Amino acid sequence: MASACSALGGDDDTDPAADLADDLAAALSDHSLGEVPLGDEAQRTAFEELVAPLDEVPAAVAASSVDVVEEEGWADVTLTWRWDVTADAAWEYDTSVRLAQDGEGWRVQWEPEALVPDLAEGDMLGLRTLTPQRGDITGAGGVALVTERPVLRYGLDKTKVEGPQVARSAGRIARVLDVDAASYVERAEAMGPEAFVEALVLREDDALDVLPAFRKVPGALAVRDTLPLAPTREFAAALLGRVGPATAELVEASDGRVVAGDEVGLSGLQARYDEQLSGSRGIAVVARDDQDRLRTLFEVAPTDGADLATTLDPGLQQRAEQALATLGDAGPAGALVAIRPSDGAVLASANGAGAGGADLASTGQYAPG
């Protein structure tokens, strides 16, 4: 059996198999099979659907070698792949694809495993975001003031209801949770049939009174999760700030650091030091087979956020808040700041109910005298 091996890029520019291999590599670099002749035309559409989740990932493909078996009328091409999954991490590997010769010339015998090793018919590709662990906000002595604490996410599971029942259940959930019914019903009806439509997130302790009435609503679902929270809802709330879904304005202003769906700091120290606390996302290229089994093909691990150290003393903070609470909800605007004279460390920063949520302890100013 006669065979020949050619390394691409040589002087022979008239080799039809090598030319087709080059055309294929160029098309693959553009996430398609282009117009290269295929042994099975159905593979062209199948490839486009398979690679669609990676459309935003730059690819560079080269036909690094061609082994031609003249007497058999076929050639094996080695494809060298590089996907720039992130700016700093590339997914690199080799695959093989066969070319076959018929009366009209050479054709590509495309198979899924020519895209990714061991990929099979029926597999689907995808990208998964890997969420980093958010850093804690600590106080005096390294005590965690804001850390991951259990919460319940209340909402509507649309896989359990359909038709007019969606609006009815959404309305009942809104009334039980005391959220705006009109906007929640509108959001529930607009989202897809498999969506979980979140209405409210509560600490586990606050959630106990809600559960009995909530459970009676068709499609109601409470999902256990964690969120970065202080010991209590009131604890240095204005200073520490809160974490929640990124707004459109924050996404736009972040230059790509924040994307829709991210949990970010929205106020206080959480917002001021969000980049430090949030870390950076990771990403994984995954394949799901026809049995719904998931496997990871390539992964860039997330970088967890770094803790933010403060000098707040938990005991003094609670005492300051208790002192201001004696003014009552209708009392005058009041704030209390405790500073250690020896080094200027802030040990407590509390605001009374009369401040209306404003951080007077940090921003309030009064004329001298």
N, C-alpha and C positions, 0 to 999 in steps of 0.2 A: 504494500500500500504506500503510495507516494504522498507525502505531506510537505507543507511549507509553513514556516513561521515568519511573520513579518512584524517588525516593530514600527508603529505608526510614526510619521514625521520624517521618513527617509526620502530618497530621491524618486521612488516609484509613485508617481501621482496618477497612474492609469490602472491601478489595481481596483477592480470593481468592488470586491469584498471590503477592502480597506476604506474606499470612498463611502460605502454604505455605513460602515462602522462609525466613520467621522460624522456623517449626517445624523445618525442616531444619537450620538453623544451630544451634538449641538441641540437637537430637539429636546432631549432629556434635560439639558441645562435650563430649558425654558418650561419645564414641567409638562411636557407633552411628548407624544410620539410623532409630532409634526406630520409630514407627508411621506415618511419612509414606507416602502412597500412591506406589508405584513402578510404572514401566512394565514392569519385569521383576523379579518377586519374587525370583528367584535371586540378584539383586545384594545382597539384604539379608544373606544368609549369607556371600556372598563378601566383602562389606565387613568383616564381623566378623572373619573369618579374616585378611584383609589387614592390618587395623589392630591386631590383637592384640599384636604385639611392642611397640607404643607405648602399651599400656594404662596404664603408670605415668607417662607424660609428660602433664602437664596441658595441655589444649587449650582455646582460646577461638576460636570461629568466629562471624563476623557476615555476614549477607547485606547487603552494602554498597550494592547497586543491583539493580534489576529492569528489564529492557527488555522490554516487552510488545508483540508484534506481533498486534494484534487479529484482522485478517482471516485470518492463517495459523494462529491458535490455539496459539501457543507464546510462551515468554518465556525470556530468558537472564538468569540470576542470577549476579552476581559474589560469590564467597565470599572473605572476607578471613580468613586463618588465622594463628594464633599458637600455637606449641608452646613451652612453657617447658622446653627440653631440660635446662638447668641453672638454678640459682638466679640466675645472672648472664647467661645467654645465651638468647635467644629465636630460634626459626626462624619467619620471617614471609614470607608470600607470598600471592598471589591465584590463584584458579582460577575456572572458569566451569562452570555446570551448566544444562542446559536443562529447562524445565518444558513439558509438552505437555497440551493440553486434549482430553478426549474426552467422551462422553455423560454420564459420571459426575462430571466435574470435572477438576481439575488433577492431574497425576502427575509425579513426578520421573524424568527419564530419566538415571538414575545411570550413570556410567562411571568407571573407575579414575582417569582424568586429572582428574576433579573433586576427588579427594583430594590428589594431588600432580601438578604439571605434568609432562607427558610420561610418566606412568605408564601401562603397557599391560597388557592382559589377560595373565595368567600371571606378572607380576612379583610379587615378595615383598619386604616391608619388613623391616628389622631394625635393631638397635642394636649397635654395636661399641664395645668399650672400647679406648681408645688409651692405651697404657702409657707413662709418662714414663721418661726415663733416670735411674737412681738416681745420686745424687752419690757421688763418691769420698771416701775418707778419706785425707788426705794427711799426710805427715810433714815432718821438717825440710827446708827448702829447697823445699817444695812437691812433693816426690816422692810419687807415688801409691802408697800402701800397700795399700789395698783398691780395686780397680777391676774392671771387667768382664773376666773371663778365661774361656777356652773350657772347657766341660764336656760330658759325655755323660750324657744321661738314659736309663737302662736300664729297659725294661719290656716289656709284652706288648701286641702289636697284635691286638686281638680281631677285626679284619676278616680275619685270616689263619687263624684257628682257630675251631672251633665244637664244641658238644656236650661230651663227656667230655674232648676234647683241651685245652679251656681249663684245667681243673684240673691235667692232667698237665703242660702247658707251664709253668703258673704255679709248680707245685711245683719243677720243674727249675730255673727262673730263680731262685727263692728260694735253692735250694741253691748255685748257682753264685755268687750275689752275697752269700751268707751273711746273708740277712735272714730274719725269722720266716716260715716256710713256711705255717703254718696261717692266719695273718691275711692274708697276701698272696693265697693261694688264695681265701679267702672274699671278699676285695675284688674279685678278678678275676671271680669268678662273679656278683657282685652288679651290676657295672657293665654298661652297655649294649653291644650287639653291635658298635658302631663305636668303642668306647673304646680309648684308649691307657692302660694301667694301669701307672703308674710305680712302680718298685720301689726304685731307688737312683740317686743323682746322684754322679758321680765326676769329678774333674779329669781332663783328657786324659792326663796322665802316669800317673796311678794306674789309668787304664782299660785300658792296654795289656795287662796280664796277664789281664784278664777276657775280652777279646774272643774268643779262639779257642773256648773252651768255650761261651760264650754264643751264638755264631752257630749252633751245631748244634741249638738248641732251636726247634721249630716256633713261629712267631709272635713270636719274640724280635726286638725292635727297639731300636736305640740312636739317639737323636735328639740331634743337635748343638745346643748352646745356649750361652749365657754366663750367668755369675752373678758378683755382686760378691765377690771373693775376695782374700785376702792372698797374698803371694808363695809361701808354703808353708802347709800345714795347721797347723803349729805356731806360725807367726809371730804373736806377741802375741795368741794365740787368745782367751784369757779377757778381755783388755781390749777388743779390737776387736769381739768378738762375731761372730754369724753371721746370715745372712739365709735365710729359708725361708717356706713357705706359712703364712699367717695362721691361728692357732688360733681356735676358736670363741670363746674367752674374749677374745682381742684384738679380734675383730670386734665383739663385744657392747659392749666398753668404749670403742670408738672413736667413738661417736656418728655413725656413718655414714662416717667418713673411710676406714675399711678395710672391704673386702667379701671374702666367701669367694673364695679363689683368688688374692688378692693376695700378692705376695712382700714380706715386711716384716722389720724387724730383730727378732730373737728374743732376743738377749742382748747384753751389753756396750754399747759405744758405738753399735752399730747399732740397738739397741732404744731407748737413751736419747735419741738424736737422730733417730729414725725419721721424724718429720714433716718435718724439714729435709732429710734425705737422700732421702726418697721422692718429694717433689714432689706433684703432683696429677694424677689421671687426666683424660684427655680422652674425648670421646664423639663418635661419628659416626652419623648416620642414613643407612642404605644401602638400595639396592634391588638385588635379584638377579633377572635375567631368566630365561626358560625355557632359555637356553643356558648358564646358570650364570655369566654375566658380571656382575660386581659394579661398581656405581657409587655414588659418595658424593653424597648429596643435601644434607647439612648437616654441618658439623664444628666441634667445639670442641676446639682443639688442647690437648694435655697441657702441663703446666708441669714441666720437668725439675727434679729435686732439686738442692740446692746442696751443694757440697763441704764437708766438715768438716775443719778444719785442726787437726793435733796437732803436738807438738814431738818425736815419736819419731824417733830417728836409726836408719835401717835397719841400718847397719853395727854400731852398738853393741847394737841389739836382738838381732841374730844371734849376736854374741859372748856376750851374757848367756845366751841359750838354750843355746849350746854348753857354757858353763861349768856350767850346771845339769844338762845331760845326762850329765855325768861321774858324777853320783850314782846313775844307773841307774834302771830302772823300779821297782825295789823299794826305792829309797833313801828317806830321810826327806823329809817335806814341806819344800820350800824355795822361796824366792822371791828375786828380785834387782831392785832399783829403782836406776837411775842418775839423779841430779838435778844439774843445772848450778847451782852455788851462786850465781852472779852474778844470776840472774833466777828461779830455782826451776823452770826448765823440766824436765819429765820426758823424759829421753832414751832410757830403756829401762825396760820393765816386763815381767819374765819370771817364769814359774812352772815349777818342776820337775815331773817326772812323779809324784812322791810327793804332790803337792797334790791329786791325784784330780780334776782339772778345775776346782777352786776357784780364784778369783782372789786368792790370798793376797797378791800384790804390792800390790793395791789395798785389800784389806779386812782383812788379817791384823793382829792386835794382840798385843802382848806386854807383860807387866807391867814397869814401869820397874825398872832394876837387874838 
